[in-house]
Amino acid sequence: MSWRLAWPSRRTLPLALFFGTFAWSFVYVSLPFYIQGMSTVDPLSTLRWTGWILGISALVTVVTTPIWGRLAGKGNPKTFYVVVEILQGFGFVGMALARSLLELFLARLLLGAMGAASTFAFIIAGRSADRDVRREVSAIQSAMTVGQILGPLAGAVAAARIGFVPSFLLGAAILWGCAGLVQWGVPRPQPRAAVDEGQRRISWWEVLVACFLVLAGSVQVFFLTAVLPQILPPLGVAPRDTLEIGGLVIFASGVGAALGSLAAPRLADLLGERRTITSFLAASSGLLALLALTRDVWSFGLVRFLQVLCVAPVFPLAVARIAQRAGGEAIGLVNSARIGAAFVGPVAATTLLAWTTPGVVYALLALGGLASIPLVGARAHAAGVGTPARSGPESRS
């Protein structure tokens, strides 16, 4: 039975996460350009609408994901995964039917209430009989990152060739395919009690510290897409090429994220988890500030690649500890921090860019990452203080 659970967790589930993330990235990359074409307001108002339309789904999901996680933690996370993917597909259809900025905003808002399928995947990984949960979480995160690599490039080309609305509908079909893949390819996970033996209690302070670290690192990943239409022309990109060049920049970012996620377990083994998170978050912040000095799109893409490569290990290292030792609600809370960054990043970047320069935006986001580094020590302290000796199964609140 344990082999039967472990195989889908390492094969089918990451594959479903790949296609699901691909569908989201496939649609997301073209949204700023779709909003620009749909807008009937002035450029500054359009920029603000862009940040809110892109970010509102994440904002609502931040609130709903811990609730979904708590429910899935008490029941069958596979069923929740399938239902949420189906609902998200209908949400994409809602975006395709929108005919104004307000309607598009409402469609994205409802989409956010449908939860995050990745939360259920992390719950399933945490229930695996394999004690090396860190590598299972990294496999899921890497699959999601590969989806983020290929999705923007394919989405930008598709939107430019077949149009925005057909690309939204294609994204919905991919999500429904993911639901079928999980329904028929992943067996029912073991109950929580069957895999809790020997696990240690986790403190809520440790969970909250992990949330702040994930938020700080993920903001540095998610902010860029919303401001690409504004920052690419000064780098020498012709207006007619911004969509496809923007897809290439996001593609390069995704490659860096995939490599960083794959390297996370090995880096933690070599350097230690605390040192890995501290050093790579600091390097990411420095490279983010360095973006202000780039003068063409190729140097910009290279620095962005290195920056995302450095920040990518933060999320899998933070989530693996929680997934192994905590329940669905805590896993959902940490995943909400990642999703919340998809709201904070675009809204902060577009709001700042409305009154200042890209260089200031990069510098302020870099300072946010540097300011979170002391939390790494607080997290290590919380893990030691809030972890009693192993004496049996984890008690659930």
C-alpha positions as CSV (number, residue, x, y, z in Angstrom):
1,M,0.0,0.0,0.0
2,S,2.8,2.4,0.8
3,W,4.4,1.8,-2.6
4,R,1.1,2.4,-4.3
5,L,0.8,5.8,-2.5
6,A,4.4,6.8,-3.1
7,W,4.4,6.2,-6.8
8,P,1.5,8.5,-7.7
9,S,2.8,11.1,-5.3
10,R,6.1,11.2,-7.2
11,R,4.7,10.8,-10.7
12,T,1.1,11.5,-11.4
13,L,0.6,14.3,-8.8
14,P,3.6,16.4,-9.9
15,L,2.4,15.9,-13.5
16,A,-1.0,17.2,-12.6
17,L,0.6,20.2,-10.8
18,F,2.7,20.9,-13.9
19,F,-0.3,21.1,-16.2
20,G,-2.4,23.1,-13.7
21,T,0.4,25.6,-13.2
22,F,1.0,25.7,-16.9
23,A,-2.7,26.6,-17.5
24,W,-2.5,29.5,-14.9
25,S,0.7,30.9,-16.3
26,F,-0.6,30.4,-19.9
27,V,-3.4,32.8,-19.2
28,Y,-1.7,35.1,-16.6
29,V,1.1,36.3,-18.9
30,S,-1.4,37.8,-21.4
31,L,-3.7,39.4,-18.9
32,P,-1.9,42.8,-18.6
33,F,-2.0,43.2,-22.4
34,Y,-5.7,42.0,-22.5
35,I,-6.5,44.6,-19.9
36,Q,-4.8,47.3,-21.9
37,G,-6.8,46.5,-25.0
38,M,-10.1,46.3,-23.0
39,S,-9.5,49.5,-21.0
40,T,-11.5,52.7,-21.6
41,V,-9.8,54.7,-18.9
42,D,-6.5,56.7,-18.8
43,P,-3.1,55.0,-18.7
44,L,-2.6,55.5,-14.9
45,S,-6.0,54.2,-14.1
46,T,-5.4,51.2,-16.4
47,L,-2.1,50.5,-14.6
48,R,-3.9,50.4,-11.2
49,W,-6.7,48.2,-12.6
50,T,-4.0,45.9,-13.9
51,G,-2.5,45.4,-10.5
52,W,-5.8,44.7,-8.9
53,I,-7.2,42.4,-11.6
54,L,-4.0,40.3,-11.5
55,G,-3.8,40.3,-7.7
56,I,-7.4,39.9,-6.5
57,S,-7.5,36.2,-7.1
58,A,-4.5,35.7,-4.9
59,L,-5.9,38.0,-2.2
60,V,-9.1,36.1,-2.0
61,T,-7.2,32.8,-2.1
62,V,-5.1,33.8,0.9
63,V,-8.3,33.9,2.9
64,T,-9.9,30.8,1.6
65,T,-6.9,28.5,1.3
66,P,-6.5,27.8,5.1
67,I,-10.2,26.9,5.2
68,W,-9.9,24.6,2.2
69,G,-6.7,23.1,3.8
70,R,-8.5,22.5,7.1
71,L,-11.4,20.7,5.4
72,A,-9.0,18.6,3.2
73,G,-6.9,17.8,6.2
74,K,-9.9,16.2,7.9
75,G,-11.1,14.4,4.8
76,N,-9.8,13.3,1.4
77,P,-7.5,15.9,-0.2
78,K,-7.7,14.1,-3.5
79,T,-11.4,14.8,-3.8
80,F,-10.9,18.5,-2.9
81,Y,-8.1,18.7,-5.6
82,V,-10.5,17.4,-8.3
83,V,-13.4,19.7,-7.3
84,V,-11.2,22.8,-7.1
85,E,-9.6,22.2,-10.5
86,I,-13.1,21.8,-12.1
87,L,-14.3,25.0,-10.5
88,Q,-11.2,26.9,-11.6
89,G,-11.8,25.8,-15.2
90,F,-15.2,27.5,-15.0
91,G,-13.5,30.5,-13.5
92,F,-11.4,30.7,-16.7
93,V,-14.5,30.6,-18.8
94,G,-15.8,33.5,-16.7
95,M,-12.8,35.5,-17.7
96,A,-13.4,34.7,-21.3
97,L,-17.0,36.0,-21.0
98,A,-16.0,39.3,-19.3
99,R,-16.5,42.4,-21.5
100,S,-15.3,45.2,-19.1
101,L,-12.6,45.7,-16.5
102,L,-15.2,45.4,-13.7
103,E,-16.5,42.1,-15.1
104,L,-13.0,40.8,-15.4
105,F,-12.2,41.9,-11.9
106,L,-15.3,40.0,-10.6
107,A,-14.4,36.9,-12.5
108,R,-10.9,36.9,-11.0
109,L,-12.3,37.5,-7.6
110,L,-14.6,34.5,-7.8
111,L,-11.7,32.5,-9.2
112,G,-9.7,33.2,-6.0
113,A,-12.5,31.8,-3.8
114,M,-12.1,28.4,-5.4
115,G,-8.9,27.6,-3.5
116,A,-5.4,26.4,-4.5
117,A,-4.9,22.9,-5.8
118,S,-1.3,23.0,-4.7
119,T,-2.4,23.0,-1.0
120,F,-4.0,19.6,-1.5
121,A,-0.9,18.3,-3.2
122,F,1.3,19.3,-0.3
123,I,-1.1,17.6,2.2
124,I,-0.9,14.4,0.1
125,A,2.9,14.7,0.1
126,G,2.9,15.2,3.9
127,R,0.9,12.0,4.3
128,S,3.4,9.9,2.3
129,A,5.1,7.0,4.1
130,D,8.4,8.3,2.7
131,R,10.2,10.2,5.5
132,D,12.1,12.4,3.0
133,V,9.1,14.8,2.6
134,R,11.5,17.6,1.6
135,R,12.3,15.9,-1.7
136,E,8.6,15.1,-2.4
137,V,7.7,18.8,-1.8
138,S,10.6,19.8,-4.0
139,A,9.3,17.5,-6.8
140,I,5.9,19.1,-6.6
141,Q,7.4,22.6,-6.5
142,S,9.7,21.8,-9.4
143,A,6.8,20.5,-11.5
144,M,4.9,23.7,-10.7
145,T,7.9,25.8,-11.7
146,V,8.4,23.9,-15.0
147,G,4.7,24.8,-15.7
148,Q,5.6,28.4,-14.9
149,I,8.5,28.2,-17.4
150,L,6.5,26.8,-20.3
151,G,3.1,28.5,-19.6
152,P,4.1,32.1,-20.2
153,L,6.0,31.4,-23.4
154,A,3.2,29.3,-24.8
155,G,0.5,31.7,-23.5
156,A,2.1,34.8,-25.0
157,V,2.4,33.1,-28.4
158,A,-1.1,31.7,-28.2
159,A,-2.6,35.0,-27.3
160,A,-0.7,36.7,-30.1
161,R,-1.8,34.1,-32.7
162,I,-5.3,32.9,-31.8
163,G,-6.5,35.7,-29.5
164,F,-7.0,36.2,-25.8
165,V,-10.4,34.7,-25.4
166,P,-9.6,31.3,-27.1
167,S,-6.4,31.1,-25.0
168,F,-8.5,31.5,-21.8
169,L,-10.9,28.7,-22.9
170,L,-7.9,26.5,-23.7
171,G,-6.6,27.1,-20.2
172,A,-9.9,26.0,-18.8
173,A,-9.7,22.7,-20.8
174,I,-6.3,22.0,-19.4
175,L,-7.5,22.4,-15.8
176,W,-10.4,20.0,-16.5
177,G,-7.8,17.6,-17.9
178,C,-5.8,17.9,-14.6
179,A,-8.9,17.1,-12.6
180,G,-9.4,13.9,-14.6
181,L,-5.7,13.0,-14.3
182,V,-5.8,13.2,-10.5
183,Q,-9.2,11.4,-10.3
184,W,-8.1,8.4,-12.2
185,G,-4.3,8.4,-11.5
186,V,-4.0,9.1,-7.8
187,P,-5.4,6.7,-5.2
188,R,-7.0,7.9,-2.0
189,P,-4.3,9.1,0.4
190,Q,-3.8,7.4,3.8
191,P,-5.6,8.9,6.8
192,R,-3.5,11.4,8.7
193,A,-3.2,9.2,11.8
194,A,-1.5,6.4,9.7
195,V,1.6,8.5,8.9
196,D,2.0,10.6,12.1
197,E,4.1,8.2,14.1
198,G,7.3,9.7,15.3
199,Q,6.4,13.2,14.1
200,R,7.0,16.1,16.4
201,R,4.6,18.8,17.4
202,I,4.9,22.1,15.6
203,S,4.3,25.5,17.1
204,W,2.1,28.1,15.4
205,W,4.9,30.7,15.9
206,E,7.1,28.5,13.6
207,V,4.2,28.4,11.0
208,L,3.8,32.2,11.1
209,V,7.6,32.8,10.7
210,A,7.6,30.4,7.7
211,C,4.7,32.4,6.2
212,F,6.6,35.6,6.4
213,L,9.7,34.1,4.8
214,V,7.7,32.6,2.0
215,L,5.9,35.9,1.5
216,A,9.1,37.9,1.3
217,G,10.7,35.5,-1.2
218,S,7.7,35.0,-3.4
219,V,7.0,38.7,-3.8
220,Q,10.3,39.0,-5.5
221,V,9.2,36.3,-8.0
222,F,5.6,37.4,-8.7
223,F,5.9,41.2,-9.1
224,L,7.3,41.4,-12.6
225,T,4.5,40.2,-14.9
226,A,2.2,43.1,-14.0
227,V,4.7,45.8,-15.0
228,L,6.3,44.2,-18.1
229,P,4.3,46.4,-20.5
230,Q,5.8,49.5,-18.8
231,I,9.4,48.4,-18.3
232,L,10.1,46.6,-21.6
233,P,9.9,49.7,-24.0
234,P,12.7,51.6,-22.1
235,L,14.9,48.5,-22.5
236,G,14.6,48.8,-26.3
237,V,11.7,46.5,-27.0
238,A,9.3,47.7,-29.7
239,P,5.7,48.0,-28.6
240,R,4.5,45.3,-31.1
241,D,7.1,42.9,-29.6
242,T,6.4,43.4,-25.9
243,L,4.0,40.4,-25.5
244,E,6.3,37.8,-27.0
245,I,9.5,39.3,-25.5
246,G,7.7,39.5,-22.1
247,G,7.0,35.8,-22.5
248,L,10.7,35.1,-23.0
249,V,11.6,37.1,-19.9
250,I,9.1,35.1,-17.8
251,F,10.4,32.0,-19.4
252,A,14.0,32.8,-18.3
253,S,12.7,33.5,-14.8
254,G,10.9,30.2,-14.7
255,V,14.1,28.3,-15.8
256,G,15.9,29.9,-12.8
257,A,13.1,29.0,-10.5
258,A,13.0,25.4,-11.6
259,L,16.8,25.0,-11.2
260,G,16.7,26.6,-7.7
261,S,13.8,24.4,-6.6
262,L,15.5,21.2,-7.8
263,A,18.7,22.2,-6.0
264,A,16.9,23.1,-2.7
265,P,17.2,19.7,-1.0
266,R,20.9,19.2,-2.0
267,L,21.7,22.8,-0.9
268,A,20.1,22.2,2.5
269,D,22.1,19.0,2.9
270,L,25.4,20.7,2.1
271,L,24.9,24.1,3.8
272,G,22.2,23.5,6.3
273,E,18.6,24.8,5.9
274,R,19.2,28.0,7.8
275,R,22.3,29.1,5.9
276,T,20.8,28.2,2.6
277,I,17.7,30.4,3.1
278,T,19.7,33.3,4.6
279,S,22.4,33.4,1.9
280,F,20.2,32.9,-1.1
281,L,17.5,35.4,0.1
282,A,20.2,38.0,0.5
283,A,21.7,37.2,-2.9
284,S,18.2,37.5,-4.5
285,S,17.7,40.9,-2.9
286,G,21.0,42.2,-4.2
287,L,20.4,41.0,-7.7
288,L,16.9,42.5,-7.7
289,A,18.4,45.9,-6.9
290,L,20.9,45.3,-9.7
291,L,18.1,45.2,-12.2
292,A,18.0,49.0,-12.0
293,L,21.4,49.1,-13.7
294,T,20.5,47.1,-16.7
295,R,20.2,48.9,-20.0
296,D,18.9,46.3,-22.5
297,V,16.4,43.4,-22.3
298,W,19.2,40.8,-22.6
299,S,21.1,41.9,-19.5
300,F,17.8,42.4,-17.7
301,G,16.8,38.8,-18.5
302,L,20.2,37.4,-17.3
303,V,20.1,39.3,-14.0
304,R,16.4,38.3,-13.5
305,F,17.3,34.6,-14.2
306,L,20.1,34.7,-11.5
307,Q,17.8,36.5,-9.0
308,V,15.0,34.0,-9.3
309,L,17.5,31.1,-9.2
310,C,18.6,32.4,-5.8
311,V,15.2,33.0,-4.3
312,A,13.6,29.7,-5.5
313,P,14.9,27.4,-2.7
314,V,13.1,29.4,0.0
315,F,9.6,28.1,-0.6
316,P,10.3,24.3,-0.8
317,L,12.6,24.4,2.3
318,A,10.0,26.3,4.3
319,V,7.0,24.2,3.2
320,A,8.7,20.7,3.6
321,R,9.1,21.2,7.4
322,I,5.4,22.2,7.8
323,A,4.0,19.5,5.4
324,Q,5.8,16.8,7.4
325,R,4.8,17.9,10.9
326,A,1.6,19.9,10.7
327,G,-2.0,19.5,9.6
328,G,-3.9,20.8,6.6
329,E,-4.7,24.2,8.1
330,A,-1.1,25.0,8.7
331,I,-0.1,23.8,5.2
332,G,-2.8,25.9,3.8
333,L,-1.6,29.0,5.8
334,V,1.9,28.7,4.5
335,N,0.7,28.1,0.9
336,S,-1.5,31.2,1.4
337,A,1.7,33.2,2.0
338,R,3.0,32.2,-1.4
339,I,-0.3,32.9,-3.0
340,G,-0.6,36.2,-1.2
341,A,2.7,37.3,-2.7
342,A,0.9,37.0,-6.1
343,F,-1.3,39.7,-4.9
344,V,1.2,41.9,-3.0
345,G,3.8,41.7,-5.7
346,P,1.7,43.0,-8.7
347,V,-0.3,45.6,-6.6
348,A,2.8,47.0,-4.9
349,A,4.8,47.1,-8.2
350,T,2.1,48.8,-10.2
351,T,1.2,51.2,-7.4
352,L,4.8,52.2,-7.0
353,L,5.5,52.4,-10.7
354,A,2.5,54.8,-11.1
355,W,4.5,57.5,-9.2
356,T,8.2,56.5,-9.4
357,T,10.8,54.7,-11.6
358,P,11.4,51.0,-12.0
359,G,14.7,51.4,-10.2
360,V,12.9,52.5,-7.0
361,V,10.5,49.6,-7.3
362,Y,13.3,47.1,-7.5
363,A,15.1,48.7,-4.6
364,L,12.1,48.7,-2.3
365,L,11.3,45.1,-3.1
366,A,14.9,44.2,-2.4
367,L,14.8,45.9,1.0
368,G,11.7,43.9,1.9
369,G,13.7,40.7,1.2
370,L,16.7,41.8,3.3
371,A,14.4,42.9,6.2
372,S,13.0,39.3,6.4
373,I,16.4,37.6,6.8
374,P,16.4,38.0,10.6
375,L,13.3,35.8,10.6
376,V,15.4,32.8,9.5
377,G,17.0,32.8,13.0
378,A,13.7,33.3,14.6
379,R,12.3,30.3,12.7
380,A,15.2,28.1,13.8
381,H,14.6,29.3,17.4
382,A,10.9,28.5,17.1
383,A,11.6,25.0,15.8
384,G,13.8,24.3,18.8
385,V,11.5,25.9,21.4
386,G,8.2,24.6,20.1
387,T,9.4,21.1,19.5
388,P,9.1,18.7,22.4
389,A,10.7,15.3,22.4
390,R,9.1,12.6,20.3
391,S,6.6,10.7,22.4
392,G,4.0,9.6,19.9
393,P,1.6,10.9,17.3
394,E,1.1,14.6,16.9
395,S,-1.9,15.9,18.7
396,R,-4.2,18.0,16.5
397,S,-5.9,21.2,17.7
